[in-house]
Amino acid sequence: MRQLNGIANNINQIARALNGGYEPAADIRHTVDELHHLLTQIAEALRQPADQEA
């Protein structure tokens, strides 16, 4: 759970920077797509019972 809190903190920092006018590199879309995919996998894993293998 501590790692998820760290991830959430990082995402908040990214959002704050983007909303504050930061202009990311042009290839940021690919990175954001990868992040979205990883977060989806994490969310799906958290929905599974603890004793179930993925």
trRosetta pair geometry for C-beta under 8 A, 3 or more apart (Angstrom, degrees):
i j d omega theta_ij theta_ji phi_ij phi_ji
1 4 5.6 -52 -154 34 41 113
1 5 6.6 44 149 -21 68 101
2 5 5.7 -52 -155 33 35 113
2 6 6.6 37 147 -19 65 103
3 6 5.5 -52 -152 34 37 114
3 7 6.5 39 149 -20 67 102
4 7 5.5 -49 -148 35 36 113
4 8 6.3 38 152 -20 66 103
4 42 7.6 156 -105 169 101 137
5 8 5.6 -51 -147 36 33 112
5 9 6.4 37 151 -22 64 104
6 9 5.6 -51 -149 33 32 114
6 10 6.5 33 152 -19 64 103
7 10 5.7 -54 -152 35 33 111
7 11 6.4 32 152 -18 66 105
7 39 8.0 162 161 -101 137 96
8 11 5.7 -53 -148 36 33 112
8 12 6.4 36 152 -20 64 104
9 12 5.7 -54 -151 35 31 113
9 13 6.5 33 151 -20 64 104
10 13 5.6 -53 -151 34 33 112
10 14 6.5 34 151 -19 66 103
11 14 5.6 -51 -150 35 34 112
11 15 6.3 34 152 -18 66 105
12 15 5.7 -53 -145 38 32 111
12 16 6.2 36 154 -22 65 105
13 16 5.6 -51 -146 34 31 113
13 17 6.5 31 155 -19 63 105
14 17 5.8 -57 -151 36 30 110
14 18 6.3 24 155 -14 66 108
15 18 5.9 -57 -145 40 30 107
15 19 6.0 23 159 -12 66 112
16 19 6.0 -60 -142 44 25 106
16 20 6.0 23 156 -20 62 115
17 20 5.7 -64 -146 39 26 111
17 22 4.1 -5 162 7 89 150
18 22 5.7 -74 -87 59 36 100
18 24 7.1 -22 -98 -27 95 112
24 28 3.9 48 128 -60 135 154
25 28 5.5 138 67 -43 67 90
26 29 8.0 -30 162 3 50 98
27 30 5.3 -29 179 26 81 116
27 31 6.8 81 128 -16 80 99
28 31 5.4 -59 -155 41 45 113
28 32 6.0 45 150 -22 76 105
29 32 5.7 -55 -145 38 31 111
29 33 6.3 35 154 -22 64 105
30 33 5.7 -53 -150 34 30 114
30 34 6.6 30 152 -18 63 104
31 34 5.7 -53 -150 35 33 111
31 35 6.3 34 151 -19 65 105
32 35 5.5 -51 -147 36 34 114
32 36 6.3 38 153 -22 65 103
33 36 5.7 -51 -148 33 30 113
33 37 6.6 33 152 -20 62 104
34 37 5.7 -54 -152 34 33 113
34 38 6.5 30 152 -16 66 106
35 38 5.8 -56 -149 38 32 110
35 39 6.2 29 155 -17 67 108
36 39 5.8 -56 -145 39 29 110
36 40 6.3 34 154 -22 64 105
37 40 5.7 -54 -151 33 29 113
37 41 6.6 29 152 -17 63 104
38 41 5.7 -54 -151 35 34 112
38 42 6.4 34 152 -19 66 104
39 42 5.5 -50 -146 35 35 113
39 43 6.3 37 154 -20 65 104
40 43 5.8 -54 -148 36 30 111
40 44 6.4 29 154 -17 64 106
41 44 5.8 -55 -147 37 31 110
41 45 6.3 31 154 -19 65 107
42 45 5.7 -56 -148 36 31 111
42 46 6.3 29 154 -20 65 107
43 46 5.8 -56 -148 35 30 111
43 47 6.7 32 153 -23 63 105
44 47 5.8 -55 -153 30 34 113
44 48 7.2 37 150 -27 63 101
45 48 5.9 -52 -159 21 37 113
45 54 6.2 -41 -113 -68 89 148
48 52 4.9 -117 171 73 108 125
48 54 6.5 -177 12 -78 173 93
49 52 4.6 90 65 -8 87 111
